[in-house]
Amino acid sequence: MSKNSISGRFVVAPDAGVITIPLTDTQARLATDKNPVTMNDSWDKMCDSLIDRGFMDIRGEVHIDTIVINGVSRIFH
């Protein structure tokens, strides 16, 4: 398992199960940006980079439940 990942449920089918997407270190950094000025842009960059790596666009499609950073899982929101 990747040391960094996000896990969640499809918005339209929350009972379909949990999906987990591995994150690179850069994607993990972008996903955890807490700066109110840059956090939305960072999230978009992270999502765009997932698409570039062959994953789906999670924006509006997946409710993120947990994020794993350096092997430590925590509730995302």
N, C-alpha and C positions, 0 to 999 in steps of 0.2 A: 504494500500500500504506500502511496505517496505520503511524504511528510506534510504536504500541504494539499488541502482539498476543500471543496464545498459540497454539501449534501442537501437535498431537498426533494420536494414533491411537485409534480406537474400541477399547475393552477387548475386546469380543466378536468383533471382526473387524479385528485389527491390520494385516492385509495389504490392507485395503480402501483404503488411502491415507491421506494426511495431511490433516487439516482445520485451517484457520486461522481464528481468531475475532479480529476487531479489538477493542481495548480503549480505553476512554476514559482520560484521565489519572487520573481518580478510581479506575477499576477497576484500572489498573496499580499505583497506590499501594497499594490493598487487597491485590492479588495478591502484592506483595513485602514485606508487613509481616513483620518479623523478630522482633517482640516476642512472646516465648513466652506472655504473658498474653492478648494480643489477636489473635494470628495466625489461629487457627481461626475466630473470629467475623468477622475481616476477609475470610477466604476465602469464608465463607458469604454475606456481604454482596455480595462480588464476583459470586459465582455467581447469587445472587438478582437482581442488577442485569442480568446477561446475559439472564436469562429475561424481565425487564421490557422489554428491548430487542428481544425476539423470537428470541433464540437458545435453543438447547437447554440443559437442565440438565446440565452436564458432570460433576457429582459422581457418581463410580462408573461413568461411561460413557466417559470419554476419559482416556487416559494422556497427560498433558502432557509433551512432550519439550523444547520450547523456549519461551522468553518473549522478546519483543522490547520493550525499553524505550528510548524516544527513539531508535529506529532501530538500537539495538545488540542483537544476538541473543546469547543465552546459554542453556546447558543449564539446565532448570528445577530439577531436583533433583540 
